[in-house]
Structures are given as structure tokens and as C-alpha cells.
Amino acid sequence: MHPDLLFSAGWKKGFSLPFVEVKNAAATMKAKPSRNSICGCRYAFYTPKLSSHFVPSSESISLVLRSSIAGFFSGDSDFFEKRGRRVRPGRCAFLRACLVIVLSGSTIVLGQEAVVLVQTGSSMPEPLYKSWIDAYHKETASTEIRYMPVGSGESARNILAGSGDLGGGDAPIPEAQLRATGKPILELPAVLIGIVAIYELPGVKGDLKLTGAVLANIFLGKIKIWNDPLIARLNPDMDLPNLPIHVFHRNEGKGSNYILSDYLCKVSPEFLAVAGRGESPKWPVGQSFQRSQELVNQLHSTPGAIGYTELNLAVSSGVHMASIKNAAGEFIKPSSQSIAAAASAGGSKKADDFRVSLTNAPGKESYPISSFTWLYVPATAPDPERGRAVAAYLKWVYSSGQNLAKEQGYATLPADVLAKVVAKAATVR
């Protein structure tokens, strides 16, 4: 432990309010939010030694927050052990949720007013969201946003419980959960994404083609080798090896699971009966991965592997992607254009229903495993100032943010959908 600088966030027994505290030999400052404590524990995070002439400022406090919680929110189970305090990995998710409450309820004001918003969400659109956050902060220095990729399911639970300022995921929140919370939550499409089937067949030339039924049978464990007649018949120009298929999938609670299983359930009654549709399908075979990048990295080094991830991550990682047969009978390569075609054919006519499924959309050019990715936003924030900050950020997302998304290779919202999303986002208070 280093005594020069300490950032601590948590709760003490006997204290009714959580606190955020920054201190060194020269100064101690505390910011107390108005929410009641929910547990009787305290954890401290230590940063590297700073100059003895350290003077607290909005920039230095921001640096402390970033450096102190970066490892924690990244899911590094050894984070505490590296800093002289061991916390069981099983408690990390709970502690992260506690810190979301502290940080979302607290604003440190030093010299000028600043708002620090907390956003949770999926790991798939994380690169885009971080680009949005950086660009927005350059234009609006008074607002900072912390993004934590906790997964679609966990993000939804946080927002429904009142933790964090906004969330996000690759699946609509189940209607039963929305009704149970008793508070209006907006589900606003952010951009369009495509889930792509990725594979590793070293030395095999050609572009793999798969139907939905064949892909379902692979993930059901019914097709076990790459030169199975059902795959070979679709790929007569490929010299497919007699190599075992290694199935990779995501852990439970992931939005990518929802999108893929939603598609497979539409094209395979057996998949619907065995695995089911949702963020946590009952995969009968395969190895699971917590993060998309982990799955991609392992696939690279596993001959015969097949898995799935978001299009932009697949492109940046250089993995092989399969073309999928769509509802019109065409084998379609995933691209921002084919994903946008699916939205135009399958979703824009239902622009009032932002929860609409875009998988297996009609149209010759539609990529069949396409979807919105959503932002989960409380219609009314407990703190009006924070609500105004969220509304301002959303206004930017649906103007400049869409342009930035397009530059980074994402399919943006169709014009008719975008207009209605903008109108809905403007109601956030």
C-alpha cells in the first residue's frame, strides 16, 4: 500500500451514506451522494506514487478514478491481489455493482461543475461506444462518461435496479422485467450490428457457405466434422478436411447469444426445442467464453474451430467469415451494406417498435443475422441534472455519433427509424 494517494469507494458500518474519497498528505476531499448504503464493507484502490507537490484538480481526480478502477472494471480477478488485498473472484461482480451505484450517484466538483455519467453495456459495441465517449468529451468537457462492458444481461439488471445512468445491450429487455420494475425504461436503437460465423481452417482456400439449418446442427453438436456431407454439398469448390469441429460460444447473459439464437430458432425447430432463444441458450456442446475477444483469440489458435462475433471485431481480427443463406435463398457475406439492407427490409416499416427482430429478414441482399444494438435509458433520472446530461449525450449520439459510427464501418439507423428514435430520446428528463 502506498500512503501518498488513496482513492476509496464503499461503505463503512455505521455510516448511512456511501462516499468517494481522495486524499494525500496535503488534502482530503469527500463527495457524498444521497443514496443509502446497501452493504457494510469498504475497499480501497491504490495508484502509483505521485509527486509530493500533487494539487487536487478535476483532471487529477479524473486520472485517479480512471487508474484506480480500470483493472477492477476490466474483470481482472487478480486486481486486488496485485495491490496487497485479496478479494475472491466471485465477489467482483457484486463489488462492481456497488461501485456503479457510488459513481452514478456522485459528482466531484473542483473549480467547475462536472458530471460523470456511468454507462454499462455489451462488449461487442464497446469500441464504438468508447469512440463516441471520447469524441463527445472533446466537444462537451463538462461531461465525462465511464463505460463498463458488463454484458447485456447485467447491464439491463443494473438499469432496472436504478444503478448507472444508462445501459445497453444486444437484446431487448424481457417484457416481464420491464413490467416488474415499475419505472419506464426506454430501449433506443444505437446502431445496427451483424453476428458473423467465424471459423479456422488452416490451408483451406475458398469462402465457406452455410445455411441456417446446417449452422444450427453444428451448434447442436449433430455435425461433428468439417467434411460432413451437409457442409460439403454447400461448398463443392472447397477441399474440406476430415477435421473435428470445435464449437465456441459465449457465456450466459450475452447479447450475441440472443441474436444468434433468435436466428437459429427461426430456421431450426430442433434448435428452438433443444437450446432455445435468449441471452443464455442451453448449448448442448462447445466451449464458452466471457468476452468476444477471448473467443476470437482462441479460435485463431484452434484448427477446426467455429464461433461467432460482431462483424467489426471479426474484420479487425482478420478471421474467416462464412456467408449465410438468407430468407430469399441467397448466400450473403456480412457487411455494413447487407446489414443495412436487412434493417430496411425487416425493421424500418416497424419504426415505432424499437424492439423488433431483424433476423432472417426478407430481401435478396439482406444479411440474415442482423440486429439493432440498444441503449437502455431511464425515462426520468432521479437527478434532473444527470437526466439533462444524458439527454444531451443522446442528442449527440443520434447526430454526430451516427456519422462517426459510419466512418468506423458500422451500419447506421435507417432514416425513418432514426427520426423516431431522435424524437423518443428527446423525452428523457
C-alpha positions in Angstrom: 0.0 0.0 0.0 1.3 3.4 -0.8 0.2 6.3 1.5 0.7 9.2 -0.9 -2.7 8.8 -2.7 -5.7 6.8 -1.8 -9.0 6.5 -3.6 -11.6 4.6 -1.8 -15.2 3.9 -2.7 -17.5 1.9 -0.5 -19.5 1.8 2.7 -18.5 1.7 6.4 -20.5 0.1 9.0 -22.4 2.7 11.0 -22.4 5.2 8.0 -25.7 5.7 6.2 -24.2 7.3 3.1 -21.6 5.9 0.7 -18.6 8.1 0.0 -15.9 8.8 -2.6 -12.7 10.0 -1.0 -9.4 11.2 -2.5 -6.6 12.2 -0.2 -2.9 12.7 0.1 -0.7 14.4 2.6 -1.8 17.8 1.5 -5.6 17.5 1.3 -8.6 15.3 1.8 -11.8 15.7 -0.1 -15.0 13.8 0.1 -18.2 13.7 -2.1 -21.2 12.1 -0.6 -24.1 11.1 -2.8 -27.6 11.0 -1.4 -28.3 7.3 -1.8 -28.5 4.9 1.2 -25.8 2.4 1.7 -26.5 -1.2 0.8 -23.7 -3.1 2.5 -21.3 -2.8 5.3 -17.9 -3.1 3.6 -15.1 -0.9 2.4 -12.5 -1.5 -0.3 -9.5 0.7 -1.2 -7.7 1.1 -4.5 -4.1 2.4 -4.7 -2.4 4.3 -7.5 1.3 4.6 -8.3 3.2 7.2 -6.4 2.6 10.8 -7.5 4.6 14.0 -6.9 4.7 15.3 -3.4 3.5 18.6 -4.9 0.3 17.0 -6.1 -2.6 19.5 -6.2 -6.1 18.2 -6.5 -7.9 19.2 -9.7 -10.7 18.0 -11.9 -8.1 16.4 -14.2 -6.1 14.7 -11.4 -9.3 13.4 -9.8 -10.3 12.0 -13.1 -6.9 10.4 -13.5 -7.2 8.8 -10.1 -10.7 7.4 -10.9 -9.5 6.0 -14.2 -6.3 4.4 -13.0 -7.9 3.0 -9.8 -10.9 1.3 -11.3 -9.6 0.4 -14.7 -8.4 -3.0 -13.7 -11.4 -3.6 -11.4 -14.0 -3.0 -14.1 -12.0 -4.9 -16.7 -12.9 -8.1 -14.8 -9.3 -8.7 -13.6 -9.8 -11.1 -10.7 -6.2 -10.6 -9.6 -6.6 -6.8 -9.3 -6.8 -6.7 -5.6 -4.2 -9.3 -5.0 -1.7 -7.2 -7.1 -2.4 -4.3 -4.7 -1.9 -6.2 -1.5 -5.6 -7.1 -0.8 -7.1 -10.4 -2.0 -10.8 -10.4 -2.9 -12.5 -13.6 -4.0 -13.3 -13.5 -7.8 -16.9 -14.4 -7.0 -17.4 -11.1 -5.3 -16.1 -9.0 -8.1 -19.4 -8.7 -9.9 -21.1 -7.6 -6.7 -18.5 -5.0 -5.9 -18.6 -3.7 -9.4 -22.4 -3.2 -9.0 -21.7 -1.4 -5.7 -19.3 1.0 -7.4 -21.8 1.7 -10.2 -24.1 2.9 -7.5 -21.5 5.1 -5.9 -20.2 6.6 -9.1 -23.6 7.1 -10.6 -24.7 8.9 -7.5 -21.6 11.1 -7.2 -20.3 14.2 -9.0 -16.9 15.6 -7.9 -16.8 19.4 -8.4 -13.5 21.1 -8.3 -13.2 24.5 -9.8 -16.0 23.9 -12.2 -19.1 21.8 -12.3 -18.7 18.4 -14.0 -20.9 15.4 -14.4 -19.5 11.9 -14.6 -22.1 9.5 -16.1 -21.9 5.8 -15.8 -22.8 3.6 -18.7 -22.8 -0.2 -18.7 -23.4 -2.4 -21.7 -22.2 -5.1 -24.1 -18.6 -5.8 -25.1 -19.5 -6.0 -28.8 -20.1 -2.3 -29.5 -17.6 -1.3 -26.9 -15.0 0.1 -29.4 -17.7 2.3 -31.0 -19.1 3.5 -27.6 -15.6 4.4 -26.4 -15.0 6.4 -29.6 -18.3 8.2 -29.0 -17.4 8.9 -25.4 -14.0 10.3 -26.3 -15.4 12.5 -29.2 -18.3 13.8 -27.1 -16.0 14.7 -24.2 -13.8 16.7 -26.5 -16.9 18.7 -27.5 -18.5 18.8 -24.0 -15.7 18.9 -21.4 -18.2 19.3 -18.6 -19.5 15.7 -19.1 -17.4 12.5 -18.7 -18.8 9.1 -19.3 -17.4 5.8 -17.9 -18.2 2.8 -20.0 -18.2 -0.7 -18.4 -18.7 -3.7 -20.6 -20.5 -6.0 -18.2 -22.7 -7.7 -20.8 -26.2 -7.2 -22.0 -28.0 -9.1 -19.2 -26.0 -7.5 -16.4 -26.5 -4.0 -17.8 -30.2 -4.5 -18.0 -30.3 -5.6 -14.4 -28.3 -2.6 -13.3 -30.6 -0.1 -15.1 -33.8 -1.8 -13.8 -32.3 -1.6 -10.3 -31.6 2.1 -10.6 -27.8 1.6 -10.9 -26.0 3.7 -13.5 -27.2 6.5 -15.8 -27.7 4.4 -18.9 -27.1 0.9 -20.1 -27.1 -1.0 -23.3 -27.2 -4.4 -24.8 -27.7 -6.5 -27.9 -31.1 -7.9 -26.8 -34.4 -6.2 -25.8 -35.1 -6.3 -22.1 -37.6 -9.1 -21.4 -41.1 -7.5 -21.0 -41.7 -9.3 -17.7 -38.7 -7.5 -16.2 -39.8 -4.2 -17.6 -43.2 -4.6 -16.0 -41.8 -5.7 -12.7 -39.6 -2.6 -12.3 -42.5 -0.2 -12.4 -40.3 2.5 -14.0 -40.4 3.5 -17.7 -37.2 2.4 -19.4 -36.5 3.5 -23.0 -34.9 1.0 -25.3 -33.3 3.1 -28.1 -31.5 1.5 -31.1 -28.0 2.8 -31.2 -26.7 1.3 -34.5 -27.1 -1.9 -36.5 -24.8 -4.9 -35.9 -24.3 -8.3 -37.5 -23.3 -11.5 -35.9 -21.0 -13.5 -38.1 -20.0 -17.1 -38.1 -16.2 -17.3 -37.9 -14.0 -20.3 -38.4 -10.4 -21.5 -38.5 -9.5 -24.0 -41.3 -5.7 -23.6 -42.0 -4.7 -24.1 -45.6 -8.3 -24.4 -46.9 -9.0 -22.0 -49.7 -12.3 -20.5 -50.6 -15.2 -18.8 -48.7 -17.3 -21.1 -46.6 -21.1 -21.1 -47.2 -23.6 -22.3 -44.6 -27.4 -22.5 -44.3 -29.2 -21.7 -41.1 -30.1 -25.3 -40.7 -26.5 -26.5 -41.1 -25.3 -23.8 -38.7 -27.9 -24.9 -36.1 -26.8 -28.6 -36.4 -23.2 -27.6 -35.9 -24.1 -25.7 -32.6 -26.3 -28.6 -31.6 -23.4 -31.0 -32.0 -25.0 -33.0 -34.7 -22.4 -32.1 -37.4 -19.1 -33.1 -35.9 -16.5 -32.9 -38.8 -15.8 -30.4 -41.4 -16.2 -32.7 -44.4 -19.6 -33.8 -43.3 -21.8 -34.2 -46.5 -24.2 -31.5 -45.4 -21.3 -28.9 -45.4 -19.5 -30.4 -48.4 -22.7 -30.2 -50.5 -22.8 -26.4 -49.9 -19.1 -25.9 -50.7 -18.2 -28.1 -53.7 -15.2 -25.9 -54.6 -13.6 -26.2 -51.1 -11.3 -29.1 -50.1 -12.8 -29.5 -46.6 -10.7 -31.6 -44.2 -11.6 -34.6 -42.1 -11.1 -32.4 -39.1 -13.2 -32.3 -35.9 -15.4 -29.2 -35.4 -14.7 -27.3 -32.2 -17.7 -25.2 -31.2 -17.1 -21.9 -29.4 -19.9 -19.8 -27.9 -20.3 -17.0 -25.4 -21.1 -17.3 -21.7 -24.7 -16.8 -20.5 -26.2 -13.4 -20.4 -24.7 -12.2 -23.7 -26.5 -10.2 -26.4 -24.6 -12.1 -29.1 -26.2 -15.3 -27.8 -29.6 -13.7 -28.2 -29.1 -12.5 -31.8 -27.7 -15.8 -33.0 -30.2 -18.0 -31.1 -33.1 -15.8 -32.4 -32.0 -16.5 -35.9 -31.3 -20.2 -35.4 -34.7 -20.7 -33.7 -36.4 -19.2 -36.7 -34.7 -21.6 -39.1 -34.5 -24.8 -37.0 -37.4 -26.1 -34.9 -35.0 -28.5 -33.2 -32.7 -25.7 -32.1 -35.7 -23.9 -30.6 -36.7 -27.1 -28.7 -33.2 -28.0 -27.5 -31.3 -24.8 -26.9 -34.0 -22.1 -27.1 -33.9 -18.3 -27.8 -32.3 -15.9 -25.4 -29.2 -14.5 -23.8 -28.4 -17.8 -22.2 -29.3 -20.7 -24.6 -28.8 -24.2 -23.4 -25.8 -25.0 -25.6 -25.5 -28.8 -25.8 -21.9 -28.7 -26.9 -18.9 -26.3 -27.0 -16.6 -24.2 -25.0 -17.8 -20.9 -23.5 -16.0 -17.5 -23.4 -16.7 -14.5 -21.3 -15.6 -11.9 -23.8 -15.8 -11.7 -27.6 -12.1 -11.0 -28.0 -11.2 -14.1 -25.9 -13.3 -16.3 -28.2 -11.6 -14.8 -31.3 -8.1 -15.2 -29.9 -8.7 -18.8 -29.0 -10.3 -19.5 -32.4 -7.2 -18.2 -34.1 -5.1 -20.9 -32.5 -7.6 -23.8 -32.7 -7.7 -25.6 -36.1 -11.3 -26.7 -36.8 -12.9 -24.1 -34.5 -16.1 -22.3 -35.3 -17.7 -19.5 -33.3 -19.4 -16.1 -33.7 -18.8 -12.5 -33.0 -19.7 -9.0 -34.2 -18.8 -8.0 -37.8 -16.4 -5.2 -37.0 -14.4 -7.2 -34.4 -14.2 -10.1 -36.9 -12.9 -7.7 -39.6 -10.3 -6.1 -37.3 -9.2 -9.6 -36.1 -8.6 -11.0 -39.6 -10.7 -14.1 -39.0 -12.5 -16.1 -41.8 -16.3 -15.3 -42.0 -18.9 -17.6 -43.5 -21.6 -16.4 -46.0 -25.1 -17.3 -44.7 -28.1 -18.3 -46.9 -30.9 -15.7 -46.3 -34.6 -16.0 -46.5 -34.6 -15.2 -50.2 -32.2 -18.2 -50.9 -29.1 -16.1 -51.5 -25.7 -16.7 -49.8 -24.8 -13.3 -48.3 -21.5 -12.1 -47.0 -21.8 -10.0 -43.8 -21.1 -6.3 -44.4 -22.4 -2.9 -43.3 -24.4 -2.8 -46.6 -26.0 -6.2 -46.2 -26.8 -5.5 -42.6 -28.4 -2.1 -43.5 -30.4 -4.0 -46.2 -31.9 -6.3 -43.5 -32.9 -3.3 -41.4 -34.6 -1.6 -44.4 -36.4 -4.8 -45.4 -37.3 -6.1 -42.0 -37.4 -3.2 -39.5 -37.9 0.2 -40.9 -41.5 -0.3 -41.6 -42.0 -1.1 -38.0 -40.1 2.0 -36.9 -42.4 2.6 -33.9 -41.4 -0.8 -32.4 -37.8 -0.4 -31.4 -37.7 -3.9 -30.0 -38.3 -5.5 -33.4 -36.2 -8.6 -34.5 -34.3 -8.2 -37.8 -33.0 -11.7 -38.1 -33.9 -13.7 -41.2 -35.3 -10.6 -42.8 -36.7 -10.7 -46.3 -34.9 -9.3 -49.3 -32.2 -10.7 -51.7 -29.5 -8.5 -50.2 -30.3 -8.9 -46.5 -27.7 -10.5 -44.2 -29.8 -12.8 -42.0 -28.1 -12.5 -38.6 -28.6 -8.7 -38.2 -29.9 -6.7 -35.3 -30.1 -3.4 -33.6 -28.0 -2.9 -30.5 -29.9 -0.9 -27.9 -29.3 1.8 -25.3 -31.3 1.3 -22.1 -32.2 4.7 -20.7 -34.5 5.6 -17.7 -37.2 7.9 -19.0 -36.7 10.1 -15.9 -33.4 10.3 -14.0 -33.5 10.6 -10.2 -31.3 13.7 -10.5 -32.6 16.3 -13.1 -29.0 17.5 -13.8 -27.9 14.0 -14.7 -31.0 13.5 -16.8 -30.2 16.6 -18.8 -26.7 15.4 -19.3 -27.9 12.0 -20.6 -30.4 13.7 -22.9 -27.7 16.0 -24.3 -25.4 13.0 -24.9 -28.2 11.1 -26.7 -28.9 14.1 -28.9 -25.2 13.9 -30.0 -25.3 10.1 -30.5 -28.1 10.5 -33.0 -26.4 13.2 -35.0 -22.6 13.4 -34.9 -22.4 9.9 -33.3 -24.1 8.3 -36.3 -21.6 9.9 -38.7 -18.7 8.6 -36.5 -20.2 5.1 -36.5 -20.5 5.1 -40.3 -16.8 6.1 -40.5 -15.9 3.2 -38.4 -17.7 0.7 -40.5 -21.0 0.3 -38.7 -24.4 0.2 -40.3 -26.3 3.2 -39.0 -30.0 3.5 -38.4 -32.4 3.9 -41.4 -33.6 7.5 -41.8 -37.2 6.7 -40.8 -36.1 4.8 -37.7 -33.6 7.4 -36.8 -36.2 10.2 -36.9 -38.4 8.4 -34.4 -35.6 7.4 -32.1 -34.4 11.1 -32.0 -38.0 12.1 -31.0 -38.1 9.5 -28.3 -34.7 10.3 -27.0 -35.7 14.0 -26.6 -38.3 13.0 -24.0 -35.6 11.8 -21.5 -35.6 14.0 -18.4 
